[in-house]
Amino acid sequence: MLLTPYFLLPTSMTSAPMTTPHATRRQRFLGGLRHLYSKPITALGTTIFLFFLFLSLFGSFIAPYGENEQIYTDARQPPSTEHWFGTDNLGRDVYSRVVLGTRAVLLQAGVGTILAVISGTVFGLISGYRGGWFDEVIMRFFDSLLALPALLLALLLLGTVGRSSNSILVVIVVVYTPIVARVARSVVLSVRTKGFVEAAQLQGESTSHILFREILPSVLPALTVEGALRFSYAIFLVASLGFLGVGVQPPSPNWGLMVSEARPYVTQIPWALAFPAAAIAILVIGVNLMADGLKRILQASG
């Protein structure tokens, strides 16, 4: 077989760009981002999320003061050009604490949601595919967890495992794994009788291959939307636990904890309570709007 030198190949063969997996992923990401910005409401939610993500990454360069830096002479000052969100009763800059608290909120809620989606997906895939007594045992156990309100279940778990950042991750995983598992299982039940699954079974493929190579791609669209929704609920759960004093402990700039600390002084320094509460509400609304956009995109592509 003769090998033709590269410079002698036709122009159409030499000038065609090569598509790499990295380029394909980048194109898909940019395409998805373009779709998210195709609707004003979804664009607003995506922008809000990206803004808070930017704060979490670069907040230490943006905040003019440290998260626990106390300026006693400026205590209880209203919003001004020097302290944009005012100061609390200890003289701490509320704007700096809100900005620096973004990273902890997004990190705890994000990591907890990712772990919950992974564990819920595994349980949902295995339970829906195997069926029988295994499916009944797993689903009935998850139903018992879902019978309890999320906040009540979180309080019970924190009372058992103790108060720490890792405990909050455990709480998020336990609270949201059953919900994700039920979503994954419902898709698996509708897919496991499809022809491509039966073909893989006839070829003697292993169970893990069928679950993660054949069935999982069909589950991913629903999991993407569910993961975004669980993330918004996890943000609210982290803030709620901080407000109740059972999550992270002072002097952490957790938004819920900031609201709790400012509550006794609400008539004197209402801004110390209003701004962290507004940050919680705006971020949760933004993530929910973005999740609606993801759902619309995946339904259109499906």
C-alpha positions in Angstrom: 0.0 0.0 0.0 1.4 3.4 -1.1 1.4 6.2 1.4 0.7 9.6 -0.1 2.6 12.5 1.5 0.4 14.9 3.5 1.2 17.9 1.2 0.1 15.9 -1.9 -3.4 15.2 -0.5 -6.3 17.1 -2.0 -7.1 20.4 -0.3 -10.5 19.2 0.8 -8.7 16.5 2.8 -6.0 18.6 4.3 -8.0 21.7 5.2 -10.9 19.9 7.0 -10.8 20.7 10.7 -10.5 17.8 13.0 -13.1 17.6 15.7 -11.7 16.6 19.1 -13.7 15.5 22.0 -12.7 18.6 23.9 -14.0 20.8 21.0 -17.2 18.8 20.9 -17.8 19.3 24.6 -17.1 23.0 24.3 -19.5 23.3 21.4 -22.2 21.5 23.3 -21.7 23.8 26.3 -21.8 26.9 24.2 -24.9 25.6 22.4 -26.6 24.9 25.7 -25.7 28.3 27.1 -27.1 29.9 23.9 -30.4 28.0 24.4 -30.5 29.1 28.0 -30.3 32.8 26.9 -32.9 32.3 24.2 -35.7 33.2 26.6 -35.7 36.3 28.9 -36.8 34.5 32.1 -34.3 31.7 31.6 -31.5 34.2 30.7 -32.2 36.0 33.9 -32.0 32.9 36.0 -28.7 31.8 34.3 -27.2 35.2 34.7 -28.1 35.2 38.4 -26.5 31.8 38.9 -23.3 32.8 37.0 -23.1 36.0 39.0 -23.1 34.1 42.3 -20.7 31.6 40.9 -18.4 34.4 40.0 -18.7 35.8 43.5 -17.9 32.3 45.0 -14.7 32.1 42.9 -13.4 35.6 43.2 -15.1 36.9 46.3 -11.9 37.2 48.2 -10.7 39.7 45.7 -14.0 41.6 45.7 -14.8 41.9 49.4 -13.2 45.1 50.9 -13.1 43.6 54.4 -12.5 40.2 55.9 -15.5 38.0 56.8 -15.0 38.5 60.5 -13.1 41.8 60.5 -14.7 44.0 63.2 -14.7 47.8 63.0 -16.0 48.8 66.3 -16.3 52.5 65.4 -18.5 51.7 62.5 -20.9 49.3 64.3 -24.6 49.5 63.2 -23.9 51.8 60.3 -26.5 52.0 57.6 -25.6 51.3 53.9 -23.2 53.9 52.6 -20.4 54.3 50.0 -18.0 52.9 52.6 -20.2 50.0 53.6 -22.5 49.2 50.8 -24.8 46.9 52.8 -24.1 48.6 56.1 -22.5 46.9 59.2 -23.9 44.6 61.8 -24.0 45.0 65.6 -20.3 43.9 65.9 -19.1 46.3 63.2 -18.6 43.7 60.5 -19.2 44.7 56.9 -22.4 43.0 55.7 -21.5 43.3 52.0 -18.2 41.5 52.6 -19.8 38.7 54.6 -22.5 38.2 52.0 -19.9 38.0 49.2 -17.5 35.7 51.1 -20.4 33.5 52.3 -21.4 32.7 48.7 -18.6 30.1 48.3 -19.6 28.1 51.4 -23.2 28.0 50.4 -22.6 27.0 46.8 -19.9 24.5 47.8 -22.0 22.7 50.4 -25.2 22.7 48.3 -23.3 21.8 45.1 -21.2 19.0 46.4 -24.1 17.6 48.4 -26.4 17.7 45.4 -23.8 15.9 43.2 -23.4 13.2 45.7 -27.1 12.8 46.1 -27.6 12.6 42.3 -24.9 10.0 42.0 -26.2 7.8 44.8 -29.8 8.3 43.7 -28.9 7.4 40.1 -27.2 4.2 41.2 -30.1 3.1 43.4 -32.6 4.0 40.8 -30.8 2.2 38.0 -30.4 -1.0 39.9 -33.8 -1.0 41.5 -35.7 -0.3 38.3 -33.7 -2.8 36.2 -33.8 -5.7 38.7 -37.3 -5.2 40.1 -38.7 -7.9 42.3 -38.1 -7.9 46.1 -35.0 -5.7 45.8 -37.0 -3.0 44.2 -39.7 -3.3 46.8 -37.3 -3.1 49.7 -35.4 -0.1 48.4 -38.4 1.9 47.3 -40.3 1.2 50.5 -37.3 2.4 52.5 -37.1 5.5 50.4 -40.8 6.1 50.9 -40.3 6.0 54.6 -37.7 8.7 54.3 -39.9 10.8 52.0 -42.7 10.6 54.5 -40.8 13.0 56.8 -40.4 16.7 55.9 -36.9 17.4 54.6 -36.1 19.9 57.3 -37.3 17.5 60.1 -35.3 14.7 58.6 -32.2 17.0 58.4 -32.6 17.9 62.1 -32.9 14.3 63.1 -29.7 13.4 61.1 -27.7 16.3 62.5 -28.7 15.3 66.0 -27.3 11.9 65.3 -24.1 12.7 63.4 -23.2 16.0 65.0 -22.8 19.5 63.6 -20.1 20.1 61.0 -19.7 20.9 57.3 -19.3 17.2 56.5 -22.5 16.5 58.4 -24.4 18.9 56.2 -23.2 17.0 53.2 -24.4 13.8 54.7 -27.8 15.4 55.4 -28.2 16.6 51.8 -27.3 13.2 50.4 -29.7 11.3 52.7 -32.6 13.8 52.2 -32.4 14.0 48.3 -31.2 10.6 47.3 -34.7 9.0 47.5 -36.2 11.7 45.3 -33.5 11.3 42.6 -33.7 7.5 42.9 -37.5 7.6 42.1 -36.9 9.8 39.1 -34.2 7.5 37.8 -36.3 4.4 38.4 -39.3 5.8 36.6 -37.2 6.3 33.5 -35.5 2.9 33.8 -38.9 1.1 34.0 -39.9 2.7 30.6 -36.6 1.9 29.0 -35.6 -1.6 30.1 -38.1 -3.2 27.7 -36.7 -1.3 24.7 -35.1 -3.2 21.8 -31.5 -1.9 22.4 -31.6 -3.2 26.0 -32.9 -6.6 24.9 -30.2 -6.7 22.2 -27.5 -6.0 24.8 -29.0 -8.8 27.0 -29.0 -11.3 24.1 -25.3 -10.4 23.4 -24.5 -11.4 26.9 -23.4 -8.0 28.1 -22.9 -7.6 31.9 -25.4 -5.9 34.1 -23.1 -2.9 34.7 -22.6 -2.5 31.0 -26.3 -2.5 30.3 -27.0 -0.1 33.2 -24.3 2.5 32.6 -23.8 2.2 28.8 -27.2 1.4 27.5 -29.8 2.8 30.0 -28.0 5.7 31.7 -27.9 7.9 28.6 -31.7 7.8 28.5 -31.9 8.8 32.2 -29.4 11.7 32.0 -31.9 14.3 30.6 -34.3 13.8 33.5 -31.4 13.7 36.0 -30.1 17.0 34.7 -33.3 18.8 35.5 -33.8 17.0 38.8 -30.2 17.8 39.8 -30.8 21.5 39.1 -34.0 21.5 41.2 -32.3 19.6 44.1 -29.5 22.1 44.0 -31.9 25.0 44.6 -33.6 23.1 47.4 -30.2 22.3 48.9 -29.2 26.0 49.0 -32.4 26.7 50.9 -31.8 23.7 53.3 -28.2 24.8 54.0 -29.4 28.4 54.8 -32.3 27.0 56.9 -30.0 24.8 59.0 -27.7 27.8 59.5 -30.7 29.9 60.6 -31.8 27.3 63.1 -28.2 27.2 64.5 -27.7 23.5 63.8 -25.6 23.9 60.7 -22.3 25.8 60.5 -21.4 27.6 63.7 -20.4 31.3 64.3 -18.6 33.2 63.1 -19.2 31.6 59.7 -20.7 34.0 57.1 -23.4 31.5 56.3 -26.4 33.5 55.0 -28.9 31.7 57.2 -26.7 32.2 60.2 -26.4 35.9 59.4 -30.2 36.2 59.3 -30.4 34.4 62.7 -27.7 36.7 64.3 -29.4 39.9 62.9 -32.9 38.9 63.9 -32.7 40.3 67.5 -31.6 43.7 66.1 -34.1 43.8 63.2 -35.6 47.1 64.4 -32.2 48.7 64.8 -30.2 47.4 61.9 -32.7 45.8 59.4 -30.1 45.8 56.6 -28.1 43.2 58.4 -31.0 40.8 58.0 -32.4 42.0 54.7 -29.3 41.6 52.5 -28.4 38.0 53.4 -32.1 37.0 53.2 -32.3 38.7 49.8 -29.2 36.8 48.6 -30.9 33.4 49.6 -34.1 34.3 47.8 -32.4 35.7 44.6 -30.1 32.7 44.2 -32.9 30.1 44.8 -35.1 31.9 42.3 -32.3 32.1 39.8 -31.5 28.4 40.0 -35.1 27.5 39.6 -35.5 29.7 36.5 -32.4 28.1 35.0 -33.8 24.6 35.8 -36.9 25.5 33.9 -34.8 26.5 30.9 -32.9 23.2 31.1 -36.1 21.3 31.2 -37.4 23.1 28.1 -34.2 22.5 26.2 -34.1 18.8 27.0 -37.7 18.3 26.1 -37.2 20.1 22.8 -34.1 17.9 22.0 -35.9 14.7 23.1 
